[in-house]
């Protein structure tokens, strides 16, 4: 019984701080402490957001009822750039972490490119790809690629050497070592990079949409700012945060399924 109450309280506790902050924000806005032109009350933000989604009173003006299209446009750019970054980042990360000659050949160049902020590539991206989806996808790729790459390299390089020796003594060749020992052992680090990368992907797609395209949540945010519609600005921020959270939740769910063996081993170890 106590365990049940503990679980119920745990579920409620996670919503306590957000609900308190929203209530405080609403209260301060209603008593006039927060100027509505600069920081609208949550009730107004959610009403405007609802019209943006469902189009029931046109309080969101020209984007009324267009939320799904904007969210889909941003999600498509995130998916395209992030998928490229995941495939290339994991492939190169495993290669650099496993083969010394690849590390010596490729890593110095990548380490010189890594400190360059992705937003500094915006002028070149527009020159190369024009004003369309391609520069946004390119920036998302750049932002996601390096966290995935570095975490993959770390995961491969920190594989337990005793596992490698045991597998080699059992007759495993290099391909089998990579497939059955290195990749499973490096998976926690790889997924850590994937989760960091997807957050960066959402940040970069919004930045790119402010400059290089005419659709998406980032474009709506920037356009609303020009017209002093801060309720729509905040609604855009909430939308981006929600979609980023759901994307991370999806990756986390996949990670839990693929790494069930790790959790099982942890549980058995704690019981022992």
C-alpha positions, 0 to 999 in steps of 0.5 A: 500500500505504501508503495502504491501511495509512493508511486502516486505521489511520485507521478504528482510531484513531477507536475508540481513545479510546472503547475506552481510556476504557471499559477504564479505567472497567471496570478502576476499577469492578472494583478498587472505586475507583468505587462500583458504586451511583454509577457502575456498570461498563460491563459492567453497563450494557451487560447492563442495556441489552441487557435493556432492548432484548431482555428476556432476564433482566428486569434492567431490571425494569419496562422490560425489553424496552421499549427499541424503544417508548421509542426510537420515542416519543422519535424521533417527538417529535423528528421532529415538532418538528424537521420543523416547525422546519426548514420554518419556520426555512428559510422565514423565514430565506430571507425575512428574509435576502432581503427587507429589509421582512420583516427589519425587520418580523419579526426584532426580535420573533424576536431578543427571543424567541431568548435565552429558554431553551426549558426556561423555556417548560415551564410554559406548554407544559403549561398550553397543551397538557396532559401529552401529546406536544404540549408535548414537540413544542413544546419540540423545535420551539423548541430547533431553530427558532432555530439553523436560522433564524439559519444560514439568514439568514447563508447568504442574506446572505452569498451572493456578490453577483457571482453575483447580478449575473451572474444578473440580467444574464443575465435572471433574475427574482427567483424564479429568483435565489432558486431557482437562485442564493441557495438553492444558495449558502446550502445549506452554512449551512442544513445547518449549522443543520439539524445544530445543530438536530437535536442541540438537538432531542434535548436538548429532547425528553429534557427535555420527557419528564422533565416532560410525558410518561410515555414515551420515553427521557427519561422512562425516564432520569428514572424510573430516577434516582428508583429509583437505577438508575444503570445504566439512567440511563447506558443511557438516555444512551447510547441518546440519544447513539446516536440523535442520532448516527444522525440527524446522520449521516442529515442529513450524508448528505443534505447530501453528496448535495445538495452534491456540486457543492461538493465537485467544485468544491473538488477541481477547485480543488485540482487547479488 
